[in-house]
Amino acid sequence: MYKTILEIDGMACGMCESHVNDAIRKALPVRKVHSSYKRGTSEIVSDGPPDEEKVRSAVESTGYHVRSFSSAPFEKKSLFGRI
């Protein structure tokens, strides 16, 4: 799995978060996406590395600007995974 973190300009409320989340879900196969207008970020968890151009295009089509994109392998840590 991969975790991708975007820094996004322009989000100002919970509805902005929803618009960004919906755009990302429609453009890419993701397991989880969470945006925060207070932090100005979106976190995406996906099975493979996402296409940066598709992510940028999806977010910017909603009127927001992607300032940075970083993606790295991610291992889900759970309480029961340590046994």
WOLINGI-V264289 format. One record per pair of residues at least 6 apart in sequence whose C-alpha atoms are under 7 Angstrom apart, sorted by sequence separation. I is the first residue (numbers start at 1). J is the second residue. D is the distance in whole Angstrom. If there is no record, write none. Layout:
[[I;J;D] [I;J;D]]
This chain:
[[11;17;7] [35;41;6] [36;42;6] [60;66;7] [35;42;4] [34;42;6] [35;43;6] [33;42;7] [34;43;5] [33;43;6] [34;44;7] [56;66;6] [33;44;4] [21;33;6] [32;44;6] [33;45;6] [21;34;7] [32;45;5] [21;35;7] [30;44;7] [31;45;6] [32;46;7] [30;45;6] [31;46;5] [30;46;5] [29;46;7] [17;35;5] [17;36;6] [17;37;6] [14;37;7] [13;37;6] [12;37;6] [11;37;5] [27;54;7] [11;40;7] [9;40;6] [24;55;7] [27;58;6] [8;40;5] [7;40;6] [8;41;6] [7;41;5] [24;58;6] [6;41;5] [7;42;7] [23;58;6] [24;59;7] [5;41;7] [6;42;5] [23;59;6] [5;42;6] [6;43;6] [5;43;5] [4;43;6] [5;44;6] [20;59;6] [3;43;7] [4;44;5] [3;44;6] [4;45;6] [3;45;5] [20;62;7] [2;45;6] [3;46;7] [19;62;7] [1;45;7] [2;46;5] [1;46;6] [2;47;6] [1;47;4] [2;48;6] [1;48;6] [2;49;6] [11;64;7] [10;64;5] [9;64;6] [10;65;7] [8;64;7] [9;65;5] [8;65;6] [9;66;6] [8;66;5] [9;67;7] [7;66;6] [8;67;6] [6;66;7] [7;67;5] [7;68;5] [6;68;6] [7;69;7] [6;69;5] [5;69;6] [6;70;7] [5;70;5] [4;70;6] [5;71;6] [4;71;4] [3;71;6] [4;72;7] [2;71;7] [3;72;6] [2;72;6] [3;73;6] [2;73;4] [3;74;5] [1;73;6] [2;74;5] [1;74;5] [1;75;7]]
